[in-house]
Amino acid sequence: MIAASLLSQLQTAKNTLEDAQIAYCGAVTAHAEAKRALELAEAVALCEGVEGKNEKERAAKLRLELTAGYSGLHDAEDALTEARCALEVARLEWDLARYSVRVLEPQSFREAA
């Protein structure tokens, strides 16, 4: 018979994996929205005109004007990386719990016989 604690571990791993998948999907969406917002802000700023003597100076001024957008994108990228790592850990925990159950299955059959 499979231990109740092992079944509990399996259920916990399943719940953690589901939560990690939902968080990852949210992080992907947030990253896409931050990127889209920054691209839109860049397009608006370029249409309004960015002053500068040369392309490098205009790019630097544009970057300064859009600091909040770049910061938001950077934060979204960090959150996406964290969510991806959490999802990978949750998958590993799920696999560990599943394989732990499989290891005990032959033992359960021998005990029943």
Stockholm file with secondary structure:
# STOCKHOLM 1.0

chainA/1-113         MIAASLLSQLQTAKNTLEDAQIAYCGAVTAHAEAKRALELAEAVALCEGVEGKNEKERAAKLRLELTAGYSGLHDAEDALTEARCALEVARLEWDLARYSVRVLEPQSFREAA
#=GR chainA/1-113 SS CCCHHHHHHHHHHHHHHHHHHHHHHHHHHHHHHHHHHHHHHHHHHHHHCCCCSSHHHHHHHHHHHTHHHHHHHHHHHHHHHHHHHHHHHHHHHHHHHHHHHHHHHHHHHHHHC
#=GC SS_cons         CCCHHHHHHHHHHHHHHHHHHHHHHHHHHHHHHHHHHHHHHHHHHHHHCCCCSSHHHHHHHHHHHTHHHHHHHHHHHHHHHHHHHHHHHHHHHHHHHHHHHHHHHHHHHHHHC
//
